[in-house]
Amino acid sequence: MNLTKDIKQYNKKYYETHKEQLLKTASQCVKCEACNCNIQKQWKNKHDKTKKHLENVEKMNTSTRKEEENINIKLSNLILEVEKIKQKLQNT
């Protein structure tokens, strides 16, 4: 029980000592790239768990996967073209 009081006293003293810095940091805004909105830094973890954010992240992941598939298809086609050109050059 005495340990609990010590921890509370320490936390209170720490807060009073660093109050300005803690409040400044907590009130800073960060941009959520998935939702395209600004969130106070202190609420970022809570925002990351919201339905809106999770749905937007899933949309981004789906979009990214489709883009990767398209890039892979284009890359495969380019590799095939290069191989054809190599064969033509070897035959001449």
matplotlib code that plots the C-alpha trace (Angstrom):
import matplotlib.pyplot as plt

x = [0.0, 2.9, 4.3, 1.1, 1.3, 4.9, 4.0, 1.1, 3.3, 6.0, 3.4, 2.0, 5.5, 6.5, 3.3, 3.8, 7.4, 6.7, 3.2, 3.9, 5.8, 3.1, 0.3, 2.1, 2.8, -0.7, -2.3, -0.1, -2.0, -1.0, -2.4, -4.0, -3.1, -5.8, -8.7, -7.2, -8.0, -6.1, -6.1, -4.7, -1.7, -3.3, -6.2, -4.3, -4.4, -8.1, -8.7, -6.7, -9.2, -12.3, -14.5, -13.9, -10.1, -10.1, -12.3, -10.1, -6.9, -8.5, -9.4, -5.8, -4.5, -6.8, -5.9, -2.2, -2.6, -4.3, -1.5, 1.1, -0.6, -0.7, 2.9, 3.8, 1.8, 3.6, 7.0, 6.3, 5.3, 8.5, 10.6, 8.9, 9.6, 13.3, 13.6, 12.1, 14.5, 17.4, 16.4, 16.1, 19.5, 21.0, 19.4, 20.9]
y = [0.0, 2.3, 1.6, 2.7, 6.1, 6.5, 5.8, 8.3, 10.9, 10.3, 10.6, 13.8, 15.3, 14.2, 15.7, 19.0, 19.2, 18.3, 19.7, 22.1, 19.6, 16.9, 19.2, 20.5, 17.0, 15.8, 18.6, 18.2, 17.0, 14.1, 13.3, 9.9, 8.9, 6.3, 8.6, 11.8, 13.6, 15.3, 13.8, 15.0, 12.9, 11.9, 10.3, 8.5, 5.1, 5.4, 6.6, 3.6, 1.3, 3.0, 1.3, 4.2, 3.9, 0.1, 0.2, 2.8, 0.8, -2.2, -0.2, 1.1, -2.5, -3.8, -0.9, -1.6, -5.3, -4.5, -2.1, -4.7, -7.3, -4.9, -4.1, -7.8, -8.4, -5.5, -6.7, -10.3, -8.9, -6.8, -9.9, -11.9, -9.1, -8.9, -12.7, -12.4, -9.7, -11.7, -14.7, -12.5, -11.1, -14.5, -15.8, -13.0]
z = [0.0, 0.8, -2.7, -4.3, -2.5, -3.5, -7.2, -7.0, -5.5, -8.1, -10.9, -9.5, -9.1, -12.6, -14.1, -12.3, -13.4, -17.0, -17.3, -20.2, -22.3, -21.7, -22.6, -25.7, -26.9, -26.2, -28.2, -31.3, -34.3, -36.5, -39.9, -40.5, -44.0, -44.2, -43.2, -44.5, -41.2, -38.4, -34.9, -31.7, -30.8, -27.5, -29.3, -32.1, -30.5, -29.9, -33.5, -34.9, -33.3, -34.8, -37.5, -39.8, -39.6, -39.9, -43.0, -44.6, -43.9, -45.5, -48.6, -48.8, -48.4, -51.1, -53.4, -52.8, -53.5, -56.8, -57.8, -56.9, -59.0, -62.0, -61.5, -61.4, -64.6, -66.4, -65.1, -66.4, -69.8, -69.9, -69.0, -71.8, -74.3, -73.2, -73.7, -77.2, -78.1, -76.7, -78.8, -82.0, -81.4, -80.9, -84.1, -86.2]

ax = plt.figure().add_subplot(projection="3d")
ax.plot(x, y, z, "-o")
ax.set_aspect("equal")
plt.show()
